[in-house]
């Protein structure tokens, strides 16, 4: 003879979880926790200096690309170049990931006057590569 198992159905609602296991996040704080950007600084060399850069958020990169497209439509080469260099400047952070005060940094225009195109392009490429999560892998190889 076969064995019959009983299925128990609980009609009572489960108790409220004060914390979302296993993270210890209160359910009421979940939205604010999910919306906190992760600002991890990594050390790299840009423009001849050892600096810390942060990974750009997806929204920041989308805005940058949209603004770059608009500038390219106007044909303003200086604006396009300054926007790309500004992306580098906006990515620079202190070792703890906090932003560097703007008055402590050069302007994009000043960097355009100080560096050649290959050097600037290398810095821009480094920041963009880190933004999509490949800089650490590239530096390991």
C-alpha positions as CSV (number, residue, x, y, z in Angstrom):
1,X,0.0,0.0,0.0
2,X,1.1,3.5,-0.8
3,X,1.8,6.0,1.9
4,X,-0.4,9.1,2.0
5,X,1.2,12.4,3.1
6,X,-0.9,15.1,4.5
7,X,-0.4,18.6,3.1
8,X,-0.8,21.3,5.8
9,X,-2.1,24.6,4.6
10,X,-1.5,27.6,6.8
11,X,-4.2,30.1,6.7
12,X,-2.7,32.5,9.1
13,X,-0.5,35.3,7.6
14,X,3.3,34.9,8.2
15,X,4.8,37.1,10.9
16,X,6.2,40.4,9.7
17,X,9.9,40.2,9.2
18,X,11.6,43.1,10.9
19,X,14.7,42.4,8.8
20,X,15.2,41.0,5.4
21,X,17.4,38.0,5.8
22,X,20.3,37.5,5.5
23,X,21.3,41.2,5.1
24,X,19.9,42.8,8.2
25,X,18.1,45.5,6.2
26,X,14.8,46.7,7.6
27,X,12.1,46.1,5.1
28,X,11.0,49.8,5.4
29,X,14.5,50.9,4.5
30,X,14.9,48.7,1.5
31,X,14.2,51.4,-1.1
32,X,16.7,53.8,0.3
33,X,19.3,51.1,0.6
34,X,18.8,50.0,-3.0
35,X,19.0,53.6,-4.2
36,X,22.4,54.3,-2.5
37,X,25.1,54.4,-5.2
38,X,28.2,52.4,-4.5
39,X,31.2,54.8,-4.6
40,X,34.3,52.7,-4.5
41,X,37.5,54.4,-5.3
42,X,40.3,52.6,-7.2
43,X,43.8,53.9,-7.6
44,X,45.1,54.4,-11.1
45,X,47.3,56.6,-13.1
46,X,45.7,59.4,-15.2
47,X,47.5,62.3,-16.9
48,X,50.8,61.4,-15.2
49,X,49.4,61.4,-11.6
50,X,48.4,58.6,-9.2
51,X,44.7,59.3,-8.6
52,X,41.5,57.6,-7.4
53,X,38.5,57.3,-9.6
54,X,35.0,56.1,-9.0
55,X,32.7,54.1,-11.2
56,X,30.1,56.3,-12.9
57,X,26.4,55.4,-12.4
58,X,24.4,54.1,-15.4
59,X,22.3,57.3,-15.3
60,X,25.4,59.5,-15.3
61,X,26.7,57.7,-18.4
62,X,23.4,57.9,-20.2
63,X,23.3,61.7,-19.5
64,X,26.9,62.1,-20.7
65,X,26.1,60.1,-24.0
66,X,22.9,62.2,-24.6
67,X,24.8,65.5,-24.0
68,X,27.6,64.3,-26.2
69,X,25.2,63.4,-29.0
70,X,23.6,66.8,-28.8
71,X,27.1,68.5,-28.9
72,X,28.1,66.4,-31.9
73,X,24.9,67.4,-33.7
74,X,26.0,71.1,-33.4
75,X,29.6,70.3,-34.6
76,X,31.1,72.2,-31.7
77,X,34.4,70.4,-31.4
78,X,35.6,72.4,-28.3
79,X,32.3,71.5,-26.4
80,X,32.7,67.8,-27.3
81,X,36.3,67.7,-26.1
82,X,35.6,69.6,-22.9
83,X,32.6,67.3,-22.1
84,X,34.9,64.2,-22.5
85,X,37.6,65.7,-20.3
86,X,35.0,66.8,-17.8
87,X,33.9,63.2,-17.5
88,X,37.4,62.4,-16.3
89,X,37.4,65.3,-13.8
90,X,34.0,64.3,-12.4
91,X,35.3,60.7,-11.8
92,X,38.2,61.8,-9.6
93,X,37.6,61.2,-5.9
94,X,39.5,61.1,-2.6
95,X,40.7,57.7,-1.4
96,X,37.6,57.2,0.6
97,X,35.4,57.7,-2.4
98,X,34.2,61.2,-1.5
99,X,34.2,63.9,-4.2
100,X,37.1,66.3,-4.6
101,X,36.2,69.9,-4.3
102,X,36.0,71.6,-7.8
103,X,38.3,74.4,-6.7
104,X,41.1,71.8,-6.1
105,X,40.9,70.6,-9.7
106,X,41.8,72.2,-13.0
107,X,39.1,72.9,-15.5
108,X,38.5,70.9,-18.6
109,X,39.7,73.8,-20.7
110,X,42.9,74.0,-18.7
111,X,43.5,70.2,-19.2
112,X,43.0,70.6,-23.0
113,X,45.7,73.3,-23.0
114,X,48.1,71.3,-20.9
115,X,48.0,67.8,-22.5
116,X,48.2,66.2,-25.9
117,X,45.3,64.3,-27.5
118,X,46.8,60.7,-26.9
119,X,47.2,61.5,-23.1
120,X,43.7,62.9,-22.8
121,X,42.2,60.0,-24.8
122,X,44.0,57.5,-22.6
123,X,42.5,59.1,-19.5
124,X,39.0,59.2,-21.0
125,X,39.3,55.6,-22.1
126,X,40.4,54.6,-18.6
127,X,37.4,56.3,-17.0
128,X,35.0,54.8,-19.5
129,X,36.5,51.3,-19.1
130,X,36.2,51.5,-15.3
131,X,32.6,52.8,-15.7
132,X,31.5,49.5,-17.4
133,X,33.5,47.4,-14.9
134,X,36.4,46.2,-16.9
135,X,39.3,48.3,-15.6
136,X,40.3,45.9,-12.7
137,X,40.3,42.9,-15.1
138,X,42.3,44.9,-17.7
139,X,44.9,45.9,-15.1
140,X,45.2,42.3,-13.8
141,X,46.2,41.0,-17.3
